[in-house]
């Protein structure tokens, strides 16, 4: 039983480290003006005068808001409200 718990503990920590690595990698991609790599869901919302590109990752959301004279990007936690 103790060996089984050690295996579960190791699997847990590996999952946590992989999640941190994925989020850090995507954050650095966004910071260097590139698109995130590990998007689970991508979509684009086109309004009359602006466009929102959304990327949902494991524990984050990325928004790129573009219009004729405005550009913004946000990298926020998954539990934050949607931008529209």
Secondary structure, 3 states (H helix, E strand, C coil): CHHHHHHHHHHHHHHHHHHHHHHHHHHHHHHCCCCCCCCCEEEEEECCCEEEEEEECCCEEEEEEEECCCEEEEEEECCCCCCC
